[in-house]
Amino acid sequence: MRRILALCMVVLLGAVQLAAQNKAKAENVQVIPHTSVPNFFKLPADLYFGEGIGIATNSKGNVFVFHRSGDTRLFEFDPNGNFLKEWGIGLYGIEFAHQVRVDPQDNVWVVDEGTNMVIKFNPQGRVVMVLGRRPEPVAGAVQTVTPAGPVLNQKYRFGRPTDVTWDAQGNIFISDGYVNSRAVKYDKNGRFIAQYAGERGPGTNQLNTPHSISSDAQGNIYVADRGNQRIVVLNNDMTLKTTYNNVGNPWAVCISPGPHQYLFASNSNPDSNTPASSWDITGEIYKMELDGTIIGKFGKAGKGLGEFSTVHEIDCRNPDQLYVSEISAWRAQKIILSPSRMQPVSSSSSR
């Protein structure tokens, strides 16, 4: 099993390197002052974070961190960062973390890229729904790109899925990112309804590594089309509405609950740490209106407090108090924004 996992990691790194990060097209963006709460997450003496892959909060303010360590693990913390417990120990569907989300009913969902599964826990930690199917170990690793195109582009099977979101009716939307390059809609019971794309490419109805997905109160769906340097906005019926292509390569998107909703997008520096020059032009997070208007940006690539070392997920339940998970620094941060003190971008800090 560990040999299969190692092969998956090699394939993943190859995929990331194919989709290089780019400088955002947006210019003269105001800077939002921000601070990082030092030593917020308090782990027991014998536990450590691995690659910070997913992060989410529930209605009580508890924080869930889904990360890759010796094994993939899901930790829960209280609102003060104190460790509470680990979820899903030994669960068959947890092998290679990609994302964690909490729905409006406080159900916890994990997206596992290694098992091709999306798993729903109820608030008590019991598995109540499973979407997708784990490949049999004898099949080995699944290739990211094949000459024949998608190999698992089916209604109820995924090819290395990346994220999950919902609308007000409870319909489920999944970004199926590394193999199938699509976004899929299911009803609240997991029955297939529709999909967008399914073919890798830069075209109007194509996606290239849909890496994150979120929804607004009207049921519009926002897909971080990372390889195509754009955010694709879909209508609820999975037809194209519009695209935003000025914030670099979005690794993570998050929409705050409202009443006034904001869109956050991370132009994360590459987790491969190459090329080194990419760190000078990436790493920032953008705060936007839902129509794509950029309000401001904050952060830069780095490993210090308040800097970001490959942000993989953003939790924006409170739009002025974010949580971010980071791959390269093996950590998660609590970030406090001060939008009332925004500053014009200077020529020295323009990126």
C-alpha positions in Angstrom: 0.0 0.0 0.0 2.8 2.5 0.8 4.4 1.7 -2.6 1.1 2.6 -4.3 1.0 5.8 -2.2 4.5 6.7 -3.2 3.6 6.2 -6.9 0.6 8.5 -6.4 2.9 11.2 -4.9 5.2 11.0 -7.9 2.3 11.4 -10.3 0.9 14.3 -8.2 4.2 16.2 -8.3 4.5 15.7 -12.0 1.0 17.2 -12.5 1.9 20.2 -10.4 5.1 20.9 -12.4 3.1 20.8 -15.6 0.9 23.6 -14.4 3.4 26.3 -13.5 2.3 29.3 -11.4 2.1 32.7 -13.1 2.1 36.3 -12.0 -1.5 37.6 -11.7 -2.7 40.0 -14.4 -4.3 42.3 -11.8 -2.4 45.5 -11.2 -2.5 48.3 -8.6 -4.4 46.1 -6.1 -4.7 47.5 -2.6 -3.0 45.7 0.2 -5.1 44.4 3.1 -3.2 44.5 6.4 -3.1 41.1 8.0 -1.6 39.3 10.9 -1.0 35.7 11.8 -1.9 34.4 15.3 1.4 32.8 16.6 1.3 29.3 17.9 -2.5 29.0 17.5 -2.7 25.3 16.9 -1.6 23.3 20.0 -0.8 19.7 19.2 -0.1 17.0 21.8 3.6 16.3 22.3 3.6 13.2 20.1 1.6 14.6 17.2 2.7 16.8 14.2 1.2 18.3 11.1 2.3 17.0 7.8 1.5 18.7 4.5 -1.3 21.1 5.3 -3.9 20.1 2.7 -7.3 21.0 4.0 -8.8 23.2 6.6 -12.4 24.1 7.6 -14.5 25.3 10.6 -17.9 24.3 11.9 -20.7 26.5 13.4 -19.1 26.2 16.8 -15.8 27.6 15.7 -14.0 24.2 15.8 -11.3 23.8 13.2 -10.6 20.7 11.2 -7.2 20.1 9.6 -6.8 17.4 7.0 -3.1 16.7 6.3 -0.6 14.2 4.9 1.8 12.9 7.5 3.1 9.3 7.9 -0.6 8.7 7.1 -3.4 10.9 6.1 -5.0 12.3 9.2 -8.0 14.5 10.2 -7.5 16.5 13.4 -10.2 18.6 15.2 -9.3 21.7 17.3 -11.5 23.9 19.5 -11.9 27.6 18.7 -8.8 28.4 20.8 -6.6 26.0 18.9 -6.6 23.2 21.5 -6.5 19.7 20.1 -9.7 17.8 20.6 -9.5 14.5 18.7 -8.7 12.7 15.5 -11.4 11.6 13.0 -11.6 8.5 10.8 -8.7 6.5 12.2 -8.2 3.4 10.0 -11.0 4.4 7.6 -10.7 2.6 4.3 -11.5 5.8 2.3 -8.7 7.9 3.8 -5.3 7.4 2.1 -4.1 10.6 0.4 -5.7 13.8 1.7 -6.9 16.6 -0.6 -9.7 18.7 1.0 -12.0 19.0 4.0 -15.2 21.0 4.1 -18.0 21.5 6.7 -21.6 21.9 5.3 -24.3 24.1 6.8 -25.6 21.2 9.0 -22.1 20.7 10.4 -21.5 17.5 8.6 -17.8 17.1 7.8 -16.8 16.0 4.3 -13.3 14.8 3.2 -12.1 14.5 -0.3 -9.4 11.9 -0.7 -7.4 12.0 -3.9 -5.7 8.7 -3.3 -8.9 6.6 -2.9 -11.0 8.6 -5.4 -13.6 9.0 -2.7 -15.7 11.8 -1.1 -16.8 10.9 2.4 -19.5 12.5 4.6 -19.3 12.3 8.4 -22.2 13.4 10.5 -21.3 15.9 13.4 -20.8 12.9 15.7 -18.1 11.5 13.4 -20.0 8.6 11.9 -19.8 7.9 8.1 -23.2 8.6 6.6 -22.4 8.9 2.8 -19.7 7.7 0.4 -19.3 8.9 -3.1 -16.8 7.2 -5.5 -14.9 4.0 -5.1 -11.4 3.2 -4.0 -9.3 1.4 -6.7 -8.4 -2.1 -5.9 -4.7 -2.2 -4.8 -3.8 -4.6 -7.6 -4.6 -1.8 -10.1 -1.8 0.4 -8.9 -1.6 4.2 -9.3 -3.9 6.0 -11.7 -2.1 8.1 -14.3 -2.9 11.8 -14.3 -2.9 12.2 -18.1 -3.2 9.4 -20.6 -3.1 9.5 -24.4 -6.6 8.2 -24.6 -8.0 11.0 -22.4 -10.0 10.6 -19.2 -10.1 7.0 -17.8 -12.7 7.3 -15.1 -15.1 9.9 -16.6 -18.2 8.1 -15.2 -21.2 9.2 -13.2 -20.2 7.6 -9.9 -16.5 7.2 -10.2 -13.8 9.8 -9.8 -10.3 10.3 -11.1 -8.4 12.0 -8.2 -11.1 14.4 -7.0 -10.1 17.7 -5.4 -13.0 19.4 -3.6 -16.7 19.5 -2.7 -19.4 22.2 -2.1 -23.2 22.4 -1.8 -26.1 24.7 -2.7 -29.1 25.8 -0.5 -31.1 22.7 -1.6 -28.3 20.3 -0.5 -27.2 19.4 -4.0 -23.5 18.3 -4.0 -20.9 19.6 -6.4 -17.5 17.9 -6.8 -14.4 19.1 -8.6 -12.9 16.0 -10.2 -9.6 17.4 -11.0 -6.5 15.5 -11.9 -7.8 12.8 -14.3 -11.2 13.9 -15.4 -10.9 17.7 -15.4 -14.6 18.2 -14.7 -17.1 19.5 -12.1 -20.0 17.2 -11.2 -23.5 17.8 -9.7 -25.4 15.3 -7.5 -28.6 15.7 -5.6 -28.6 15.5 -1.8 -28.8 11.7 -1.9 -25.9 11.4 -4.2 -27.7 10.8 -7.5 -25.9 12.1 -10.6 -27.5 15.2 -12.2 -25.1 16.9 -14.6 -21.4 17.7 -15.2 -19.4 20.5 -16.7 -16.4 19.7 -19.0 -14.7 16.4 -18.6 -12.1 17.1 -21.2 -8.7 18.6 -20.3 -7.8 21.8 -22.1 -8.0 25.6 -22.3 -11.2 25.8 -24.2 -14.6 27.4 -23.3 -16.0 24.1 -22.0 -12.8 22.5 -20.9 -10.9 22.5 -17.6 -7.3 21.9 -16.7 -6.9 20.7 -13.1 -10.0 22.0 -11.4 -8.5 22.2 -8.0 -11.1 23.8 -5.7 -14.8 24.5 -5.7 -17.2 26.8 -3.8 -20.8 28.1 -4.1 -22.7 31.3 -3.4 -26.1 31.9 -1.9 -27.7 32.0 -5.4 -26.4 28.5 -6.2 -23.7 29.7 -8.6 -20.6 27.4 -8.6 -17.0 28.8 -8.6 -14.3 26.4 -9.9 -10.6 27.1 -9.4 -9.4 26.1 -12.9 -5.8 26.1 -11.8 -4.0 25.0 -15.0 -5.9 27.6 -17.1 -5.2 30.5 -14.8 -8.8 31.3 -14.2 -11.9 31.0 -12.0 -14.8 29.5 -13.9 -18.3 30.5 -12.7 -21.1 28.1 -13.5 -24.8 28.4 -13.2 -26.5 26.0 -10.9 -27.4 23.8 -13.9 -23.7 23.4 -14.7 -23.6 25.7 -17.7 -20.9 28.4 -18.1 -21.8 31.8 -16.7 -18.4 33.7 -16.8 -14.7 33.5 -16.0 -12.2 35.6 -14.0 -8.7 35.4 -15.3 -6.7 38.1 -13.5 -5.7 36.5 -10.2 -3.1 34.0 -11.4 -3.4 30.2 -10.9 -6.0 29.7 -8.2 -5.2 26.8 -5.9 -8.0 27.5 -3.4 -11.3 29.4 -3.6 -13.7 30.1 -0.7 -16.9 32.1 -0.5 -17.9 33.6 2.8 -21.5 32.9 4.1 -22.8 36.5 4.0 -25.0 38.4 4.3 -22.5 40.1 2.0 -20.5 37.4 0.4 -16.9 37.6 -0.7 -14.7 35.4 -2.9 -11.2 34.5 -1.8 -8.7 33.0 -4.2 -5.0 32.0 -3.6 -2.4 32.3 -6.3 -0.2 29.9 -4.3 3.5 29.5 -4.9 4.3 26.0 -6.2 4.6 23.2 -3.7 7.6 21.9 -5.7 9.4 25.1 -4.7 10.5 25.5 -8.3 11.3 27.5 -10.1 12.7 29.7 -7.4 11.7 32.9 -9.3 8.0 32.0 -9.0 8.2 32.9 -5.3 8.7 36.5 -6.3 5.4 36.7 -8.3 3.1 34.4 -6.4 1.9 33.5 -2.9 -0.8 36.2 -2.4 -4.4 35.7 -1.6 -7.1 37.9 -3.2 -10.4 39.2 -1.7 -13.0 39.8 -4.4 -16.7 40.6 -4.9 -18.7 37.8 -6.4 -18.7 39.7 -9.7 -14.9 39.4 -9.9 -14.1 42.9 -8.7 -10.9 42.7 -6.7 -11.1 44.4 -3.3 -7.5 43.8 -2.2 -4.8 41.2 -1.6 -2.6 40.1 1.2 0.4 37.9 1.8 3.4 36.7 -0.1 5.3 33.5 -0.6 7.5 32.6 2.4 7.6 30.6 5.6 7.4 33.3 8.2 4.3 34.2 10.1 1.8 35.8 7.8 3.6 34.5 4.7 2.2 31.6 2.7 4.0 28.5 1.7 1.7 27.0 -0.9 -1.8 27.6 0.4 -4.0 24.6 -0.4 -7.3 25.6 1.3 -8.9 28.7 2.8 -11.7 28.7 5.4 -13.6 32.0 5.2 -16.6 31.4 7.4 -15.6 34.8 9.0 -14.3 37.0 6.1 -12.0 38.9 8.5 -10.7 35.8 10.3 -9.4 33.2 7.9 -7.7 29.8 8.3 -5.3 28.6 5.7 -3.5 25.2 5.3 -0.1 25.1 3.7 1.8 22.3 2.0 5.4 23.3 1.9 5.6 24.6 5.5 3.7 21.7 7.0 1.4 24.0 8.9 -1.9 25.8 9.2 -2.4 29.5 10.2 -5.1 31.7 11.6 -5.1 35.0 9.8 -6.7 38.2 10.9 -7.6 40.8 8.2 -8.0 44.5 8.8 -9.8 45.6 5.6 -10.6 49.0 7.2 -6.9 49.8 7.0 -6.3 48.9 3.4 -3.3 50.6 1.7 -2.6 51.4 -2.0 0.0 49.0 -3.4 3.4 50.6 -3.7 5.7 50.2 -6.7 8.2 48.2 -4.6 5.5 45.7 -3.5 3.5 45.5 -6.7 3.3 41.9 -7.8 
